[in-house]
């Protein structure tokens, strides 16, 4: 159990410069996701909420809930760096489905956005949020073994 907690929370990238760079990366990535995609969940281009594609055939309310969480709540968690490795999983799912299914037959220009988001969030899964995060604070103060 201790190893799982360490894998989820510990995330020192080795140097102050790398940790500050990851903080900047997290903030900029999360703001862009919320600004461009999260705001559409509340009001689309015509003032109505965005209609979320449902290529997996999930119940529409569940599909909308996952998309809304991944574009509105996940960015806040990413900025704070709280449970980052787990928090980004819904967003990776949404963006990967966008790339592999929704935009499967579209030109590469249409696939670019979900591809880049998927890669960026996979980086956060691999590295964690860095030491300037609530994950690191939680690890150091509650689980440091």
N, C-alpha and C positions, 0 to 999 in steps of 0.2 A: 504494500500500500504506500509506503514511504517513497518508493521509486516512482510510482504513478504520480503522486503529488509533486515530486521534484520535476518530473518530465513536463507536467502541465504548468507549473508556476515559475520554475527557475529559468532565468533568461539573461544572464550577463553575457554580452557579446564580446567581452575581452578588453575593450578600451573605452574610455570616456567618449572619444570621438565617435566610435561606432554606435554607442548607446544613444548619444544625442542625435545622430543621423537617423537612427531607427525611430526615435520619438518624432522627428520632423516628418519622416516618411509616413508614419501612422496617422499623424494629424492631417497631413495634406490628402492622403488617400481617403480617409474617413469623411473629411469635409466634402470632397468631390463626390463621393458616393451618395451622401445625404443630399447635397445640393442638386445634383442632376437626377438621381433616381428616387431618393426618399421623398422629396417634395412632390413628385408626381403622384405619390400614393395618397396625398391629401387633396391636391388639385392638379389636374393634368393641364395640357396646353389650352383647353377650352373652358377651364374652371371646374371640370368634373374630375373625380378621381380616375386614375389610370386603369385601363382594363389590362389585367395581367394575363399574359399567355399561359395556357395550361396544357402543355404538350404531353404531360404524363397522365392526364385524366384524373387527377386528384379531385376530391370534393372542392368546389369552387371557393368556399369559405376558408378551407385549410390552405389551398394554394395562395389565396390572397394574404392570409395571415403569415405564412412563411415568407412571402415576398416583402411584406410590410416590415416584418421584424428584421429581415436581412438588410433592408435599405434604410431603416430609421433607428432601430435600437442597436444593432451591431456596430454602426459607426461610433456611437457614444461609447460603447464598451472598448472599441479599438483605441479611441483617443485616450481613454483612461488607462488602458492596458490591463483590464480586469478580465480574467479567465479567457484571455485572448485566443489561445489555441483552440479552445472549444467554441468560443463565440463566433469565430469566422466560418465555421462549418456550414451553416445555412447559406451564407453568401457564396461560398465556393460552390455549393450545390446549385444555387440559382444561376450563377454565371456560367458554370460548366454546362448546364442544361441549355442555357441561351446559346452557347457556342456550338455544342454538338447536336442539338435538336432544333431549336427555334430558328437559328441562322444557318442550318446545315447546307442549304442550297443557295445561300446568298453569296454575293461577292465578298472577297476578303476584307474590304473596307467595312462591311456591316458586321463581320465577325471580330474585328479588331478590338472593340470595347469589351465584350465579355471575355475575350482571350486575355487581355491585359489585366482585368480585374481578377480573373482566376489565378493567374501567375502571381500577382501581387499578394493575394490572400494566402496562397500556398507558401509564399516566402514567410509570412507571419506564422503559419503553422510550423514551418521548419525551424525558424530562429526564435520564435517568441517575440514579445514586444520590446525586449531589451531591459536593462536594469532601471530605467526611468519609467516605472509603471507600478500600478497597484499590485500586479502579479508578484513582482519582486518584493514589494513591501510586505504582502501577505506571507510570502515564503520566508523572508528574513525574520518577521515578528511572530509568526504562529507555527511555522513548520520547519524551521531551520534545524536539521538533525545532522 
